Amino acid sequence: MQKISLEALARQQLEKAVTAGGGHTADTVYGGHEKVLRQTVIGMIQGSHLAEHANPGEATVQVLRGRVRLLAGEVVWEGRAGDLIIVPNSRHSLEALEDSALLLTVAKLP
């Protein structure tokens, strides 16, 4: 068994995001490209964006800190610390409305 502190990882990713190109960083904490399930902690500074991209499978975004906006076409969801956003099965983008940390969980489609 392995235990991971999401609070510590969120803090680390936010610290790294301050100096990262694009204003965001990510660290996969479970799974990876060879697994079906992948969980990644993402740090984003206020105003940074994850450009529009396709959904690689079923996905959720759990907001650990801050506030974000997920856009998919004309539909917009805002999430804040404690919220879980179910990512639509369509192209979407993500914007940090405040310095934010997220847990992205993806289950890749076969």
Secondary structure as UniProt FT lines:
FT   HELIX           6..19
FT   HELIX           21..23
FT   STRAND          24..31
FT   TURN            33..34
FT   STRAND          37..44
FT   TURN            46..47
FT   STRAND          49..53
FT   STRAND          57..65
FT   STRAND          67..72
FT   TURN            73..74
FT   STRAND          75..80
FT   TURN            81..82
FT   STRAND          84..87
FT   STRAND          92..96
FT   STRAND          100..108
//
